[in-house]
Amino acid sequence: MPLQLTDSRLANRSASAIYTAFDAYQKQFHAITLRAGSRFERRQWHNMRADASERLDLYKAHVDPAVAHIRALVSERVQEKEIWRGMKAVYSAAIETREDWELAETFFNSITRRIFSTVGVDKHIEFVDSDFDAPPTPSRVPTRTYHRLESPLALAQTLLRDYRPAPVQDPARDSRWIATEIDARLRGSGGWSEVARVEMCEAIFYRDQRAYLIGLIHATSERIPLVIALTHATEGVAVDTVLTDENDVSILFSFARSHFHVQIARPYDLVRFLHHIMPRKRIAELYISIGYHKQGKTELYRDFLHHLAESDDQFDIAAGDRGMVMTVFTLPSYDIVFKLFKDQFADPKTSTRAQVMDKYNLVFRHDRAGRLIDAQEFEHLEIDRARFSEKLLVELARLAGQAVMIENDRVHIRHAYVERRVTPLNLFLRQADAATAEQAVIDYGHAIKDLAASNIFPGDVLLKNFGVTRHGRVVFYDYDELCLLTECKFSAMPLPRNDIEELSSEAWYYVADNEIFPEEFRTFLGLPTKLREVFTAHHGDLFDPEFWRGTQARLAAGELIDISPYAESKRLAKKYSAT
């Protein structure tokens, strides 16, 4: 008979195994992230995209074997909480010298919740809040500080000298452009003489085909964001834009965009610095933006718990048309929505729950192009029943009994997708003034085109499936019919051959799977006449199969179609071409 280990020995061995798995994950995460600089320098855009996908898969690739290892190691005692209490204590002591302790805690939680499928939380066997009241290791400031530079031009020249991911095409021209943009922004703050210092992140941020220098200008009366975006053509690196507005920078770090690759030893400090630049953006979103998706989920959950403790409003059914696949609810004072699968999907939906979950996974791994909302998957949430309106409780019990259990004074949510709350586009257009509605409709068309350029077809292009963010950007959030654009067939509407076919109220022609007739969008969009005319004037090509076939051909040829994360009007080559 094999020797049975004591609780203490099991706790030590198991904690060590989890620590080893986390350390391996982080080393591989950093190794992939580190490639971004050379990918940009060598213009290896397909490799950059492949690295992004590989990095997204890392977490599960390390958690799954760690869970299997712990199950084998602890065997039939794997759910004895006394062992896990000891394991957590040993693990906490082991990570207190790490620069990434908060990520290590989340990794431990991932193992625990896979083993126990805990309803609610258990502070004895997981890190509900961090074990550390303050960071356990000394702060490592992730910035370079520039003092007493004589002018915006001197700053621009210094930055282009200090941050050179590849040879610059025309440093004199780019320095002038950067200086002009900074000078224009400072006019309302007393000019350059009011600047005390400029702080820039030491590391360069990379995403897709751009590199970003990110910092903060400290003027006497305000702190001004400074983001310099660089592109790399065959002739060399060039400045593409300079962003000095918090809203523009917030959009760059949007919850609808893919993650940056930025090499940083201590994420905690970088995230806090980014929060100084974008104070209205949640800490959770900033962790996600630099690739730490699970840490973002942890921070969101903690923030949500704290908000519940400090508020007293009730969850209610979310605004907008009722979905066929999901029932959606929200807390008015907190800008997220919870999406739960219905027990039965409404006709004519034929998808299964597993198929829809695959769509969400596709979105997670895909280039979101600034148009697909990031969704966090939560299981076994437990919330006080009193926080739910009676109307919502009735709807949940009637439509989503498999996803939620209502018992006594608690509501147990077995599974939910959590997303940022946006205003459904159809509701937005009803409430907006004429000019705002027109801008939203124009951006709606751009959203469809951006999705197409990233090889995504929404499936349902109806207004109700799109939303408007607080920045006025149109995004897509209903994924149950989403598919790859390259899997679709775009056809012209067949012409009727006789009066019977012309007058038929139903399709008289054969429609293949994934066959789409873009001409039908004119009717399906449901826009009132004036807004339909605006949409047609800007995006009439979306009604033509050739637009879609042309985009498919570009994607099939291997082209990575550039999708600018800021307005074309902000691109400096275009802005200064006439001067």
C-alpha positions as CSV (number, residue, x, y, z in Angstrom):
1,M,0.0,0.0,0.0
2,P,1.5,3.4,-1.0
3,L,2.3,5.8,1.8
4,Q,-0.5,8.3,2.4
5,L,0.8,11.9,2.6
6,T,-0.2,14.1,5.4
7,D,-2.4,17.1,4.8
8,S,0.7,19.4,5.1
9,R,2.7,17.4,2.6
10,L,-0.2,17.3,0.1
11,A,-0.7,21.1,0.5
12,N,3.0,21.8,-0.1
13,R,3.3,19.5,-3.2
14,S,0.1,20.8,-4.7
15,A,0.9,24.5,-4.1
16,S,4.3,23.9,-5.7
17,A,2.7,22.2,-8.7
18,I,0.3,25.2,-9.2
19,Y,3.2,27.6,-8.8
20,T,5.2,25.8,-11.4
21,A,2.3,25.8,-13.9
22,F,1.8,29.5,-13.4
23,D,5.4,30.3,-13.8
24,A,5.5,28.3,-17.0
25,Y,2.5,30.2,-18.3
26,Q,4.0,33.5,-17.5
27,K,7.3,32.7,-19.1
28,Q,5.6,31.6,-22.3
29,F,3.3,34.7,-22.2
30,H,6.4,36.9,-22.0
31,A,8.2,35.0,-24.7
32,I,5.3,35.5,-27.2
33,T,4.9,39.1,-26.2
34,L,8.6,39.8,-26.7
35,R,8.3,38.8,-30.3
36,A,6.1,41.8,-31.1
37,G,9.0,44.2,-31.5
38,S,10.8,42.1,-34.1
39,R,7.5,41.3,-35.8
40,F,6.9,45.0,-36.2
41,E,10.5,45.7,-37.3
42,R,10.4,43.0,-40.0
43,R,6.8,43.8,-41.0
44,Q,5.7,40.2,-40.2
45,W,2.0,40.9,-39.9
46,H,0.7,37.4,-40.3
47,N,3.2,36.2,-37.7
48,M,1.9,39.0,-35.4
49,R,-1.7,37.7,-35.9
50,A,-0.6,34.1,-35.2
51,D,1.2,35.2,-32.0
52,A,-2.0,36.9,-30.8
53,S,-3.9,33.7,-31.3
54,E,-1.2,31.6,-29.7
55,R,-1.1,33.9,-26.6
56,L,-4.9,33.7,-26.2
57,D,-4.7,29.9,-26.0
58,L,-2.0,29.9,-23.4
59,Y,-4.1,30.2,-20.2
60,K,-6.2,27.1,-20.9
61,A,-3.2,25.2,-22.1
62,H,-1.6,25.6,-18.7
63,V,-4.7,25.4,-16.5
64,D,-6.0,22.2,-17.9
65,P,-2.9,20.0,-17.2
66,A,-2.5,21.7,-13.8
67,V,-6.0,20.6,-12.9
68,A,-5.3,17.1,-14.1
69,H,-2.0,17.0,-12.1
70,I,-3.7,18.2,-8.9
71,R,-6.5,15.6,-9.3
72,A,-3.9,12.9,-9.7
73,L,-1.7,14.1,-6.9
74,V,-4.5,14.5,-4.2
75,S,-6.6,11.7,-5.6
76,E,-9.8,11.0,-3.7
77,R,-9.1,13.7,-1.2
78,V,-9.1,16.4,-3.9
79,Q,-12.2,18.1,-2.5
80,E,-11.1,18.2,1.1
81,K,-11.1,21.9,2.0
82,E,-8.6,21.6,4.8
83,I,-6.0,20.6,2.3
84,W,-6.9,23.5,0.1
85,R,-6.7,25.9,3.0
86,G,-3.2,24.8,3.6
87,M,-2.4,24.9,-0.1
88,K,-3.6,28.5,-0.4
89,A,-1.5,29.5,2.5
90,V,1.7,27.9,1.1
91,Y,1.0,29.3,-2.4
92,S,0.4,32.8,-1.0
93,A,3.8,32.7,0.8
94,A,5.5,31.5,-2.4
95,I,4.1,34.4,-4.6
96,E,4.7,37.3,-2.3
97,T,8.1,38.0,-3.9
98,R,6.8,38.0,-7.4
99,E,6.1,41.1,-9.5
100,D,3.0,39.5,-10.9
101,W,1.5,38.3,-7.6
102,E,-2.1,39.3,-8.6
103,L,-2.0,37.2,-11.7
104,A,-0.7,34.3,-9.7
105,E,-3.7,34.6,-7.3
106,T,-6.1,34.5,-10.2
107,F,-4.3,31.4,-11.7
108,F,-4.8,29.7,-8.3
109,N,-8.5,30.6,-8.4
110,S,-8.9,29.1,-11.9
111,I,-7.6,25.8,-10.5
112,T,-9.8,25.9,-7.4
113,R,-13.0,26.7,-9.3
114,R,-12.4,23.9,-11.8
115,I,-12.0,21.4,-8.9
116,F,-15.0,22.6,-6.8
117,S,-17.4,24.3,-9.2
118,T,-18.0,26.6,-6.2
119,V,-21.4,28.3,-5.9
120,G,-20.6,31.9,-4.9
121,V,-17.1,32.3,-3.4
122,D,-15.1,30.7,-0.6
123,K,-12.4,32.9,0.8
124,H,-10.8,30.0,2.5
125,I,-9.8,28.2,-0.7
126,E,-9.6,31.0,-3.2
127,F,-8.4,34.6,-3.4
128,V,-11.7,36.4,-3.3
129,D,-9.8,39.6,-2.6
130,S,-6.0,39.7,-2.7
131,D,-4.1,38.3,0.2
132,F,-2.1,41.5,0.3
133,D,-3.5,44.7,1.5
134,A,-0.7,46.5,-0.4
135,P,1.5,45.3,-3.2
136,P,4.0,42.9,-1.5
137,T,6.9,44.0,-3.7
138,P,8.3,47.5,-4.3
139,S,6.8,49.5,-7.1
140,R,8.7,49.6,-10.3
141,V,7.7,52.7,-12.2
142,P,7.1,51.6,-15.8
143,T,7.8,55.1,-17.2
144,R,10.5,57.4,-18.5
145,T,10.2,61.0,-17.4
146,Y,11.3,64.0,-19.5
147,H,12.0,67.3,-17.7
148,R,12.7,70.8,-19.0
149,L,12.6,70.1,-22.7
150,E,12.6,73.5,-24.4
151,S,9.7,72.9,-26.9
152,P,7.2,70.3,-28.2
153,L,9.6,69.9,-31.2
154,A,12.5,69.0,-28.8
155,L,10.2,66.4,-27.1
156,A,9.2,64.9,-30.4
157,Q,12.8,64.6,-31.6
158,T,13.8,63.0,-28.3
159,L,10.9,60.5,-28.4
160,L,11.7,59.5,-32.0
161,R,15.3,59.0,-31.0
162,D,14.6,57.1,-27.8
163,Y,11.8,54.9,-29.2
164,R,12.8,53.5,-32.5
165,P,11.2,50.1,-33.3
166,A,12.6,50.4,-36.8
167,P,14.3,53.1,-39.0
168,V,12.2,56.2,-39.3
169,Q,11.4,57.4,-42.9
170,D,11.5,61.1,-42.2
171,P,12.3,62.0,-38.6
172,A,12.4,65.8,-39.3
173,R,8.9,65.7,-40.8
174,D,7.4,63.4,-38.2
175,S,8.9,65.5,-35.4
176,R,7.3,68.6,-36.8
177,W,3.9,66.9,-37.1
178,I,4.1,65.6,-33.5
179,A,5.1,69.0,-32.2
180,T,2.3,70.7,-34.1
181,E,-0.3,68.4,-32.7
182,I,1.0,68.8,-29.1
183,D,1.3,72.6,-29.5
184,A,-2.3,72.8,-30.8
185,R,-3.6,70.8,-27.8
186,L,-1.7,73.0,-25.3
187,R,-3.1,76.2,-26.5
188,G,-6.0,76.0,-24.1
189,S,-3.7,75.1,-21.2
190,G,-1.2,78.0,-21.3
191,G,1.2,76.6,-23.8
192,W,4.4,74.6,-23.5
193,S,5.7,76.9,-20.7
194,E,3.1,75.3,-18.4
195,V,4.4,71.7,-18.9
196,A,6.2,70.4,-15.9
197,R,7.2,67.0,-17.2
198,V,6.2,64.3,-19.7
199,E,5.9,60.7,-18.6
200,M,6.1,58.0,-21.2
201,C,5.7,54.2,-20.8
202,E,9.1,52.6,-21.1
203,A,7.6,49.8,-23.2
204,I,6.2,50.2,-26.7
205,F,2.6,48.8,-27.2
206,Y,2.1,46.7,-30.3
207,R,-1.2,45.6,-31.9
208,D,-1.8,44.5,-35.5
209,Q,0.2,46.7,-37.8
210,R,0.9,49.5,-35.4
211,A,3.2,50.5,-32.6
212,Y,2.2,53.0,-29.9
213,L,4.2,55.3,-27.6
214,I,1.9,56.0,-24.7
215,G,2.3,58.7,-22.0
216,L,1.0,61.7,-20.1
217,I,1.8,65.4,-20.3
218,H,1.8,67.0,-16.9
219,A,0.7,70.7,-17.3
220,T,0.0,73.1,-14.6
221,S,-3.8,72.9,-15.0
222,E,-4.4,69.4,-16.3
223,R,-2.9,66.1,-17.3
224,I,-3.0,65.5,-21.0
225,P,-2.8,62.0,-22.7
226,L,-0.1,61.6,-25.3
227,V,-0.3,58.7,-27.7
228,I,1.9,58.5,-30.8
229,A,0.9,55.8,-33.3
230,L,3.6,54.5,-35.7
231,T,3.1,52.5,-38.8
232,H,5.8,50.6,-40.8
233,A,5.7,50.7,-44.6
234,T,8.5,49.4,-46.8
235,E,10.1,52.8,-46.7
236,G,10.4,52.7,-42.9
237,V,8.5,53.8,-39.8
238,A,6.2,56.9,-40.0
239,V,4.0,58.7,-37.4
240,D,0.4,57.9,-38.3
241,T,-1.3,60.0,-35.7
242,V,-1.0,61.8,-32.3
243,L,-3.8,61.4,-29.8
244,T,-4.1,63.9,-27.0
245,D,-7.8,63.5,-26.0
246,E,-8.9,61.0,-23.3
247,N,-11.8,59.8,-25.4
248,D,-9.7,59.0,-28.4
249,V,-7.2,57.1,-26.2
250,S,-10.1,55.3,-24.4
251,I,-11.4,54.1,-27.8
252,L,-7.9,52.8,-28.6
253,F,-8.1,50.7,-25.4
254,S,-11.8,49.8,-26.1
255,F,-13.5,46.7,-24.8
256,A,-14.3,46.0,-28.4
257,R,-10.6,45.7,-29.5
258,S,-8.0,43.0,-29.4
259,H,-5.2,43.0,-26.9
260,F,-1.9,44.9,-27.0
261,H,1.4,43.1,-26.8
262,V,3.5,45.1,-24.3
263,Q,6.5,43.7,-22.5
264,I,6.2,44.6,-18.8
265,A,7.6,42.9,-15.7
266,R,5.0,44.4,-13.2
267,P,1.5,44.7,-14.7
268,Y,0.1,46.2,-11.5
269,D,2.1,49.4,-12.0
270,L,1.5,49.7,-15.7
271,V,-2.3,49.3,-15.3
272,R,-2.3,52.1,-12.6
273,F,-0.4,54.4,-14.9
274,L,-2.8,53.7,-17.8
275,H,-5.6,54.4,-15.3
276,H,-4.1,57.9,-14.7
277,I,-4.4,58.5,-18.5
278,M,-8.0,57.0,-18.7
279,P,-9.5,57.5,-15.3
280,R,-13.0,56.5,-16.4
281,K,-11.9,53.1,-17.7
282,R,-12.2,50.2,-15.3
283,I,-9.0,48.5,-14.0
284,A,-10.5,45.3,-15.4
285,E,-10.6,46.6,-18.9
286,L,-7.0,47.8,-18.7
287,Y,-5.8,44.3,-17.6
288,I,-7.7,42.8,-20.5
289,S,-6.3,45.4,-22.9
290,I,-2.7,44.2,-22.3
291,G,-3.6,40.5,-22.6
292,Y,-4.4,39.4,-19.1
293,H,-8.0,38.4,-19.8
294,K,-8.4,36.3,-16.7
295,Q,-7.1,39.0,-14.4
296,G,-9.5,41.4,-16.0
297,K,-12.3,39.0,-15.2
298,T,-11.1,38.8,-11.6
299,E,-11.0,42.6,-11.3
300,L,-14.4,42.9,-12.8
301,Y,-15.9,40.4,-10.3
302,R,-14.3,42.2,-7.4
303,D,-15.5,45.5,-8.6
304,F,-19.0,44.1,-9.1
305,L,-19.1,42.7,-5.5
306,H,-18.0,46.0,-4.1
307,H,-20.6,47.8,-6.1
308,L,-23.3,45.5,-4.9
309,A,-22.2,46.2,-1.3
310,E,-22.4,50.0,-1.9
311,S,-25.7,50.2,-3.8
312,D,-29.3,49.1,-3.4
313,D,-31.0,49.3,-6.8
314,Q,-32.4,46.1,-8.4
315,F,-31.5,44.1,-11.5
316,D,-34.1,44.4,-14.2
317,I,-34.6,43.3,-17.8
318,A,-32.3,45.1,-20.1
319,A,-33.6,47.7,-22.6
320,G,-34.0,46.6,-26.2
321,D,-35.9,44.0,-28.2
322,R,-36.1,40.5,-26.5
323,G,-33.6,38.1,-27.9
324,M,-34.4,34.7,-29.4
325,V,-31.4,32.9,-27.8
326,M,-30.6,34.9,-24.6
327,T,-32.5,36.7,-21.9
328,V,-30.6,39.8,-20.8
329,F,-30.7,41.8,-17.6
330,T,-28.7,44.6,-16.0
331,L,-28.3,46.7,-12.9
332,P,-29.2,50.3,-13.7
333,S,-26.3,51.7,-11.6
334,Y,-23.7,49.4,-13.1
335,D,-22.9,49.5,-16.9
336,I,-22.8,45.8,-17.6
337,V,-25.3,43.3,-18.8
338,F,-25.8,39.6,-18.0
339,K,-26.7,37.3,-20.9
340,L,-28.3,33.9,-20.0
341,F,-29.2,31.1,-22.4
342,K,-32.9,30.5,-22.7
343,D,-34.1,27.0,-22.1
344,Q,-35.5,26.9,-25.6
345,F,-34.5,29.1,-28.5
346,A,-37.4,30.9,-30.2
347,D,-38.3,30.0,-33.8
348,P,-36.8,30.2,-36.4
349,K,-33.5,29.7,-34.5
350,T,-32.0,26.3,-35.1
351,S,-28.7,26.8,-33.3
352,T,-27.8,24.7,-30.3
353,R,-26.3,26.1,-27.0
354,A,-23.0,24.5,-27.9
355,Q,-22.9,26.2,-31.3
356,V,-23.6,29.6,-29.8
357,M,-20.9,29.1,-27.2
358,D,-18.5,28.3,-30.1
359,K,-19.5,31.7,-31.6
360,Y,-18.5,33.4,-28.4
361,N,-15.2,31.5,-28.4
362,L,-14.6,32.6,-32.0
363,V,-15.1,36.2,-31.0
364,F,-12.7,35.8,-28.1
365,R,-9.9,34.5,-30.4
366,H,-10.6,36.7,-33.4
367,D,-9.4,40.2,-34.2
368,R,-12.3,42.2,-32.9
369,A,-11.6,45.3,-35.0
370,G,-13.1,47.6,-32.5
371,R,-16.6,46.3,-33.3
372,L,-17.1,43.1,-31.3
373,I,-17.8,43.5,-27.6
374,D,-15.6,41.4,-25.3
375,A,-17.6,38.9,-23.2
376,Q,-16.6,37.5,-19.9
377,E,-17.9,34.0,-19.1
378,F,-19.0,33.5,-15.5
379,E,-20.3,30.4,-13.7
380,H,-21.9,29.8,-10.4
381,L,-22.6,33.4,-9.4
382,E,-24.7,33.9,-6.3
383,I,-26.6,37.1,-5.7
384,D,-29.1,38.2,-3.0
385,R,-32.6,37.6,-4.3
386,A,-33.8,41.0,-3.0
387,R,-31.6,42.7,-5.6
388,F,-33.8,41.3,-8.4
389,S,-37.1,42.9,-9.5
390,E,-40.1,40.5,-9.4
391,K,-40.6,41.0,-13.1
392,L,-37.1,39.8,-13.8
393,L,-37.4,36.8,-11.5
394,V,-40.6,35.7,-13.3
395,E,-38.8,36.0,-16.6
396,L,-35.7,34.1,-15.5
397,A,-37.8,31.3,-14.0
398,R,-40.0,31.1,-17.1
399,L,-37.3,31.3,-19.8
400,A,-33.9,30.4,-18.3
401,G,-34.6,27.7,-15.6
402,Q,-31.5,25.7,-16.7
403,A,-29.2,28.7,-16.4
404,V,-30.5,30.1,-13.1
405,M,-31.9,28.7,-9.8
406,I,-34.0,30.8,-7.5
407,E,-33.9,29.5,-3.9
408,N,-35.2,31.3,-0.8
409,D,-33.1,34.5,-0.5
410,R,-30.5,33.7,-3.1
411,V,-30.3,33.6,-6.9
412,H,-27.8,31.1,-8.3
413,I,-26.7,31.8,-11.9
414,R,-25.1,28.7,-13.3
415,H,-23.7,30.3,-16.4
416,A,-23.7,33.8,-17.9
417,Y,-21.9,36.0,-20.4
418,V,-21.1,39.4,-19.0
419,E,-20.6,42.4,-21.4
420,R,-20.4,46.1,-21.2
421,R,-23.8,47.7,-21.6
422,V,-24.4,49.8,-24.7
423,T,-27.5,51.4,-26.1
424,P,-29.2,49.2,-28.7
425,L,-28.9,51.0,-32.1
426,N,-32.6,50.9,-32.8
427,L,-33.4,52.6,-29.5
428,F,-30.6,55.1,-29.9
429,L,-31.9,56.2,-33.3
430,R,-35.4,56.8,-31.9
431,Q,-34.0,59.0,-29.1
432,A,-31.3,60.9,-31.0
433,D,-31.5,64.2,-32.8
434,A,-31.3,64.2,-36.5
435,A,-27.6,65.0,-36.8
436,T,-26.6,62.4,-34.1
437,A,-28.8,59.8,-35.7
438,E,-27.2,60.4,-39.1
439,Q,-23.7,60.0,-37.6
440,A,-24.7,56.7,-35.9
441,V,-26.1,55.3,-39.2
442,I,-22.9,56.2,-41.0
443,D,-20.9,54.5,-38.4
444,Y,-23.2,51.5,-38.5
445,G,-22.1,51.0,-42.1
446,H,-18.5,51.4,-41.1
447,A,-19.0,48.8,-38.4
448,I,-20.4,46.3,-40.9
449,K,-17.4,47.0,-43.2
450,D,-14.9,46.7,-40.4
451,L,-16.3,43.4,-39.5
452,A,-16.1,42.2,-43.1
453,A,-12.5,43.4,-43.3
454,S,-11.7,41.2,-40.3
455,N,-13.5,38.2,-41.9
456,I,-16.6,38.4,-39.8
457,F,-20.2,38.5,-41.1
458,P,-22.7,39.3,-38.4
459,G,-25.4,37.1,-39.8
460,D,-28.2,39.4,-38.5
461,V,-27.4,42.9,-39.6
462,L,-30.6,44.2,-37.9
463,L,-30.3,47.5,-35.9
464,K,-31.3,45.7,-32.7
465,N,-28.2,43.6,-32.8
466,F,-25.8,46.6,-32.8
467,G,-25.2,49.1,-30.0
468,V,-23.8,52.5,-29.4
469,T,-21.0,53.1,-26.9
470,R,-20.6,56.2,-24.7
471,H,-18.2,57.5,-27.3
472,G,-20.8,57.2,-30.1
473,R,-19.2,54.2,-31.8
474,V,-21.4,51.4,-33.2
475,V,-20.5,47.9,-32.1
476,F,-22.0,44.4,-32.5
477,Y,-23.0,42.2,-29.6
478,D,-25.4,39.5,-30.8
479,Y,-23.2,36.5,-31.8
480,D,-25.6,33.6,-32.4
481,E,-25.7,34.0,-36.2
482,L,-22.1,35.3,-36.6
483,C,-19.8,33.5,-39.0
484,L,-16.6,33.9,-41.0
485,L,-17.2,36.0,-44.1
486,T,-15.2,33.6,-46.2
487,E,-17.8,30.9,-45.4
488,C,-20.6,32.9,-46.9
489,K,-21.9,32.9,-50.5
490,F,-23.1,36.4,-51.7
491,S,-25.5,36.3,-54.6
492,A,-27.6,38.6,-56.6
493,M,-31.4,38.2,-56.3
494,P,-32.7,35.9,-59.0
495,L,-35.0,37.7,-61.4
496,P,-38.6,36.3,-61.5
497,R,-39.4,34.4,-64.7
498,N,-43.1,35.0,-64.7
499,D,-45.9,36.9,-62.9
500,I,-46.5,34.1,-60.4
501,E,-42.9,34.2,-59.2
502,E,-42.9,38.0,-59.2
503,L,-46.1,38.2,-57.0
504,S,-45.1,35.3,-54.7
505,S,-45.0,36.3,-51.0
506,E,-42.3,33.6,-50.3
507,A,-39.0,32.9,-51.9
508,W,-39.6,30.9,-55.1
509,Y,-35.9,30.2,-55.6
510,Y,-33.5,27.8,-53.8
511,V,-31.4,29.4,-51.0
512,A,-28.3,27.5,-50.1
513,D,-26.8,27.4,-46.5
514,N,-25.0,30.6,-45.8
515,E,-26.2,32.2,-49.0
516,I,-26.9,35.9,-48.6
517,F,-28.6,38.4,-50.9
518,P,-27.2,41.8,-50.0
519,E,-30.0,43.6,-52.0
520,E,-32.4,42.4,-49.2
521,F,-30.5,44.6,-46.6
522,R,-32.4,47.6,-47.9
523,T,-35.5,46.2,-46.4
524,F,-34.1,44.2,-43.5
525,L,-32.2,47.2,-42.0
526,G,-35.5,48.8,-41.0
527,L,-34.2,52.4,-41.3
528,P,-36.8,55.2,-41.8
529,T,-36.7,56.8,-45.2
530,K,-34.3,59.7,-44.4
531,L,-31.8,57.6,-42.5
532,R,-31.9,54.9,-45.2
533,E,-31.0,57.6,-47.8
534,V,-28.1,58.7,-45.6
535,F,-26.9,55.1,-45.2
536,T,-27.3,54.4,-49.0
537,A,-25.3,57.6,-49.8
538,H,-22.4,56.5,-47.7
539,H,-22.6,52.7,-47.8
540,G,-24.7,51.8,-50.9
541,D,-22.0,49.3,-51.9
542,L,-23.1,47.0,-49.1
543,F,-26.2,46.2,-51.1
544,D,-24.0,44.9,-54.0
545,P,-22.7,41.3,-53.9
546,E,-19.5,42.5,-55.6
547,F,-18.5,44.4,-52.4
548,W,-18.7,41.2,-50.4
549,R,-17.1,39.1,-53.1
550,G,-14.3,41.6,-53.4
551,T,-13.6,41.6,-49.7
552,Q,-13.6,37.8,-49.7
553,A,-11.1,37.7,-52.5
554,R,-8.8,40.0,-50.6
555,L,-9.0,37.8,-47.5
556,A,-8.5,34.7,-49.6
557,A,-5.4,36.2,-51.1
558,G,-4.0,36.6,-47.6
559,E,-4.4,40.3,-47.3
560,L,-4.7,41.7,-43.7
561,I,-7.0,44.6,-44.4
562,D,-6.0,47.6,-42.2
563,I,-8.7,48.8,-39.9
564,S,-7.7,52.1,-38.3
565,P,-8.5,52.4,-34.6
566,Y,-9.1,56.1,-35.0
567,A,-10.8,58.3,-37.5
568,E,-9.2,58.7,-40.9
569,S,-9.3,62.5,-40.4
570,K,-6.7,62.0,-37.6
571,R,-4.1,60.4,-39.8
572,L,-1.4,63.0,-40.1
573,A,-0.2,62.2,-43.7
574,K,-3.8,63.0,-44.9
575,K,-4.2,66.0,-42.6
576,Y,-0.9,67.7,-43.6
577,S,-0.8,66.6,-47.3
578,A,-2.2,69.9,-48.4
579,T,0.2,72.0,-46.3
